[in-house]
Amino acid sequence: MHTAAQSSQPTVIRTNLGAIFVSLELSRSTWLITSLSPGRSEKMSKHSVLAGDVPGLFALFSKLGEKSRIKTGHTYPMITIQEAGLDGFWIHRVLEKEGIESHVVDPASIAASRRSRRAKTDRIDGEALLRTLMAYKRGEPRVCTMARPPSPEEEDRRRICRERKALIVERVAHVNRIKGLLFAQGITNYGSLRQDRRERLAELRTGDGRALPAHMQAQIRRELDRLELLLEQIKAVEAERDALIAVQAAAATPSPVTMLLQFKGIGTECAAILWSEGLFRHFDNRRQVAAYAGLAPTPWQSGSIDREQGVSKAGNPRLRATLIQMAWLWLRHQPKSVLTQWFNERVQRNRGRLKKSTIVALARKLLVALWKYATSGVLIEGAIMKST
């Protein structure tokens, strides 16, 4: 009997590439460039340039394009991909300025091996990025999540609220350090944020009736120096924030931040964070809004198993934390709104249990409702507006 001979060569899937696909694996020292060009027999090539060497990167791109043109006789466009990370979006903007199609991908959305000990190198990551880019350009659904880089103005605007948050954290650290130092001496009634903090420091007495030791006083005074500097910087940042909101209020078209400030219970800081962290960008539907804040539900369903894992926490953490705080404030200042009534009915049905999970659900509903109001003017039923 005659049998067909089986080839020992692996099967090669050949595709007609219509562009030069390039992935950028960025680090502090070097950039690993992985490319796949027409006429290369579907073989990936790897090159490295020094981190930040933009002229060297473009010289490499020109070299790749020239090699592809010599082998195929055609000139192909270039498409690049990089992970969102510490480098921000400046490289993406440089590439787009030169007419190169650039994509920034969420690294957590790229499928990875589920083995407990999987190999991970820059070369492997670069090839995975390249395969992800090609699948995305082929139109495969849900292959990854591409980030939408903000404009330089939008990116710079949200630094105000982020800097204020960092300063508040530092302020709390200094206040707690002073409290800890004094607590070890039996002193519990000292307010380091009061106006007369330095005068009261000299009058303090330890728990056993002694005057505060000299070195202890000197250390606390230095802590107060740093604390007072932080208080001045917080005031300066808040003044910049208020000036920016005043400019938006004077504009001809209503801004989301000025519209949010019309609700009772929403203050300047919460409105500024919602505007700069979330409502500055376009969303197609309410699911995208909830997913961007990390408040979308995460089901776990397999066969007869069907349970809820809670929110994804995959979105903007600053926006999510602010919305949880706003949800509690909404219950206090908007008792007649539909959202508050929904929360009360849900908690009453559960006999007072599951309040924390219910407040997260309220935060998701509140975000969607505020997004509808800021974009379409749909007023929340029963909401109380501030008196002008």
C-alpha positions in Angstrom: 0.0 0.0 0.0 1.3 3.4 -0.9 1.3 6.0 1.8 1.8 9.7 1.4 5.0 10.9 2.9 4.5 13.3 5.9 6.6 16.4 5.9 8.7 17.0 9.0 8.6 20.8 8.4 6.2 22.7 10.6 3.1 24.2 8.9 3.6 27.9 8.1 0.6 30.2 8.1 1.4 32.9 5.5 -0.4 36.2 5.6 -0.3 39.1 3.2 0.9 42.0 5.3 -0.3 45.4 4.3 1.9 47.3 6.7 5.1 47.1 8.8 4.0 46.2 12.3 6.2 47.3 15.2 6.0 46.8 18.9 7.9 49.0 21.4 9.0 47.3 24.7 10.1 50.3 26.8 12.4 50.4 29.8 14.6 52.9 31.5 17.8 51.9 29.8 16.9 50.5 26.3 13.9 50.1 24.0 13.4 46.7 22.4 11.9 47.1 18.9 10.2 44.0 17.5 9.0 44.3 13.9 7.3 42.2 11.2 7.7 43.5 7.6 6.4 42.3 4.3 9.0 40.2 2.4 10.5 38.9 5.6 8.9 35.4 5.3 6.9 36.1 8.5 10.0 36.3 10.6 10.1 38.8 13.4 13.2 41.0 13.7 14.4 42.6 16.9 16.5 45.7 17.4 17.3 47.9 20.4 17.9 51.6 20.8 18.8 53.6 23.8 15.9 54.8 25.9 14.8 58.3 24.8 16.8 58.2 21.5 14.0 59.3 19.2 16.3 60.1 16.3 17.7 56.6 16.5 14.2 55.2 16.6 13.2 57.0 13.5 16.4 55.9 11.8 15.5 52.3 12.6 12.1 52.8 11.1 13.5 54.2 7.9 15.9 51.3 7.7 13.0 48.8 8.1 10.9 50.6 5.5 13.8 50.7 3.0 14.5 47.0 3.4 10.8 46.2 2.9 10.7 48.4 -0.2 13.8 46.7 -1.8 12.4 43.2 -1.2 8.8 43.8 -2.3 9.0 46.9 -4.5 6.3 48.6 -2.6 6.2 51.2 0.2 4.2 50.2 3.3 2.9 52.3 6.2 4.1 51.6 9.7 1.9 50.7 12.7 3.3 50.7 16.2 2.1 49.5 19.6 3.3 50.1 23.1 2.0 49.4 26.6 0.6 52.2 28.8 3.1 52.7 31.6 5.6 55.0 33.3 6.6 56.6 29.9 3.2 58.2 29.6 2.0 59.3 26.2 4.8 61.5 24.9 6.2 58.7 22.6 2.8 58.2 21.2 2.4 61.9 20.4 5.9 62.0 18.8 5.0 59.1 16.5 1.6 60.5 15.5 3.3 63.9 14.8 5.4 62.1 12.2 2.4 60.5 10.6 2.9 57.0 12.1 -0.1 55.1 13.3 0.4 54.5 17.0 -1.6 52.5 19.6 -1.3 52.4 23.4 -2.6 49.2 24.9 -3.7 48.3 28.4 -1.1 45.6 29.4 -3.6 43.9 31.7 -5.9 43.2 28.8 -3.4 41.1 26.9 -3.9 37.4 27.2 -1.0 35.6 28.9 -0.2 32.0 29.8 -1.9 30.7 32.9 1.0 28.5 34.0 2.3 29.2 37.4 5.8 29.5 36.1 5.6 31.1 32.7 8.6 32.5 30.9 8.7 36.3 30.8 11.4 38.3 28.9 11.4 41.5 26.9 11.7 39.4 23.7 8.6 37.3 24.6 6.7 40.5 25.6 7.6 42.2 22.4 6.4 39.3 20.3 3.2 39.1 22.3 2.6 42.8 21.7 3.2 42.4 18.0 0.7 39.5 17.7 -1.8 41.5 19.7 -1.5 44.4 17.3 -2.0 42.3 14.3 -5.0 40.6 15.7 -6.4 44.0 16.6 -5.9 45.3 13.1 -7.6 42.2 11.7 -10.7 43.1 13.6 -10.7 40.3 16.1 -13.2 41.1 18.9 -12.0 41.6 22.5 -8.4 40.8 21.7 -7.2 43.7 23.9 -8.2 47.1 25.3 -6.6 50.1 23.6 -6.1 53.2 25.8 -7.4 56.6 24.6 -4.5 59.0 25.3 -5.7 62.4 26.6 -4.7 65.6 25.0 -1.8 67.5 26.6 -4.3 70.0 28.0 -6.5 67.3 29.5 -3.5 65.6 31.0 -2.1 68.8 32.5 -5.5 69.8 33.9 -5.9 66.7 36.0 -2.6 67.3 37.7 -4.2 69.8 40.0 -6.5 67.4 41.8 -3.8 64.7 41.8 -1.2 67.0 43.4 -3.7 68.1 46.0 -4.4 64.5 46.9 -0.6 63.8 47.3 -0.2 66.9 49.5 -3.2 65.8 51.7 -1.5 62.4 52.2 1.7 64.1 53.2 -0.2 66.4 55.6 -1.9 63.4 57.3 1.5 61.7 57.7 3.1 64.7 59.5 0.0 65.2 61.7 0.1 61.5 62.7 3.9 61.6 63.4 3.4 64.5 65.7 0.6 62.7 67.5 2.7 59.6 67.9 5.6 61.5 69.4 3.4 63.3 71.9 1.4 60.2 72.7 4.5 58.5 73.9 4.9 61.3 76.4 1.3 61.0 77.7 0.0 64.0 75.7 -3.2 63.5 73.7 -4.9 66.9 73.4 -2.6 68.7 71.0 -3.9 69.9 67.7 -1.2 70.4 65.2 -3.5 72.0 62.6 -4.7 74.8 64.9 -3.5 78.4 64.5 -1.9 78.5 67.9 0.0 75.3 67.5 3.4 76.8 68.2 2.2 78.7 71.3 0.6 75.6 72.8 3.7 73.5 72.1 5.6 75.5 74.7 2.9 75.0 77.3 2.7 71.2 76.9 3.4 69.0 79.9 4.1 65.2 79.9 1.9 62.7 81.6 4.1 62.7 84.6 4.1 66.5 84.9 7.5 67.4 83.2 8.1 70.0 80.6 8.5 68.6 77.1 12.2 67.7 76.5 14.3 70.1 74.5 15.1 67.7 71.7 11.5 66.6 71.5 10.4 70.2 71.1 13.0 70.8 68.4 11.9 67.7 66.4 8.2 68.7 66.6 9.1 72.3 65.5 10.8 70.9 62.4 7.7 68.8 61.8 5.6 71.9 62.1 7.8 73.7 59.6 7.2 71.0 57.0 3.5 70.9 57.9 3.1 74.7 57.5 4.8 74.5 54.1 2.3 71.8 53.0 -0.6 73.9 54.2 0.6 76.8 52.0 1.0 74.5 49.0 -2.4 73.1 49.5 -3.9 76.6 49.5 -2.0 77.4 46.3 -3.2 74.3 44.5 -6.8 74.9 45.6 -6.5 78.5 44.3 -5.4 77.2 40.9 -8.3 74.7 40.9 -10.9 77.5 41.8 -9.4 79.7 39.1 -9.8 77.0 36.5 -13.4 76.3 37.5 -14.1 80.1 37.3 -12.9 80.1 33.7 -15.2 77.2 32.9 -18.1 79.0 34.5 -17.6 82.1 32.4 -17.5 80.1 29.2 -20.4 80.3 26.7 -21.1 76.6 26.7 -21.7 74.9 30.1 -18.9 72.8 31.3 -19.4 69.4 33.1 -17.7 70.8 36.2 -20.1 73.8 36.5 -23.1 71.6 35.9 -22.1 69.1 38.6 -21.6 72.0 41.1 -25.4 72.7 40.8 -26.2 69.6 42.8 -26.5 69.9 46.6 -23.9 67.7 48.2 -21.3 67.9 45.4 -18.4 70.2 46.3 -15.6 71.8 44.4 -13.1 69.0 44.8 -15.5 66.2 44.0 -16.8 68.0 40.9 -13.2 68.8 39.7 -12.1 65.2 40.1 -15.2 63.8 38.2 -14.5 66.3 35.4 -10.7 65.9 35.1 -10.6 62.1 35.7 -13.7 60.9 33.9 -16.2 63.2 32.3 -13.7 65.0 30.1 -13.7 62.1 27.6 -16.4 60.6 25.4 -18.3 57.4 26.3 -20.6 55.5 23.9 -22.9 54.0 26.6 -23.3 53.6 30.4 -21.3 50.3 30.4 -18.2 52.1 29.2 -18.7 54.8 31.9 -18.9 52.2 34.7 -16.0 50.2 33.3 -13.8 53.2 33.1 -14.2 53.8 36.8 -13.7 50.2 37.6 -17.3 49.8 38.9 -18.5 47.3 36.4 -19.6 43.9 37.8 -17.4 40.9 37.4 -19.4 37.6 37.1 -18.0 34.1 37.5 -20.2 31.6 35.6 -19.2 28.1 34.7 -21.8 25.3 34.4 -23.9 25.3 37.5 -21.6 27.8 39.2 -22.9 31.4 38.9 -21.7 34.0 41.4 -20.6 37.6 41.5 -17.0 38.6 42.3 -17.7 42.3 42.9 -16.5 45.2 40.9 -13.6 44.8 38.5 -11.4 47.6 40.0 -9.7 47.8 36.6 -10.5 51.4 35.9 -9.4 54.8 37.3 -8.8 54.3 41.0 -9.0 58.1 41.8 -12.4 58.3 40.1 -13.7 55.2 41.9 -12.6 56.3 45.4 -14.2 59.7 44.9 -17.5 58.2 43.7 -17.7 56.0 46.8 -17.3 59.1 49.0 -19.8 61.0 46.9 -22.3 58.1 47.3 -22.3 58.5 51.1 -22.6 62.3 50.8 -25.5 61.8 48.3 -27.5 59.8 50.8 -27.1 62.7 53.3 -27.8 65.6 51.1 -30.2 64.1 48.6 -32.7 62.1 50.7 -35.6 62.5 48.2 -33.8 61.4 45.1 -34.6 58.2 43.3 -31.1 56.9 43.9 -31.4 57.4 47.6 -34.8 55.7 47.7 -33.4 52.8 45.8 -30.5 52.4 48.3 -32.8 52.6 51.3 -35.2 50.0 49.8 -32.3 47.7 49.0 -30.8 47.9 52.5 -34.2 47.5 54.2 -34.8 44.4 52.1 -31.5 42.9 53.3 -32.3 43.9 56.9 -29.5 46.4 57.2 -26.8 44.0 55.8 -24.6 44.4 52.8 -24.4 48.2 53.1 -20.8 48.4 51.7 -21.6 46.4 48.5 -24.8 48.4 48.1 -23.0 51.7 48.3 -20.7 50.6 45.5 -23.8 49.8 43.4 -25.1 53.3 44.3 -21.8 54.8 43.2 -22.1 53.1 39.8 -25.7 54.4 39.4 -24.7 57.8 40.5 -21.8 58.0 38.0 -24.1 57.0 35.1 -26.7 59.5 36.2 -24.2 62.3 36.5 -22.8 61.4 33.1 -26.2 61.6 31.5 -26.8 65.0 33.1 -23.4 66.4 32.1 -23.7 65.2 28.5 -27.5 65.3 27.7 -28.9 67.4 30.5 -31.0 64.5 31.9 -31.8 65.6 35.5 -31.8 63.1 38.3 -35.3 62.6 39.5 -35.9 64.0 43.0 -32.4 65.7 43.2 -32.1 69.0 45.1 -30.3 71.7 43.3 -28.3 74.5 45.0 -30.0 77.8 45.4 -28.4 80.6 43.4 
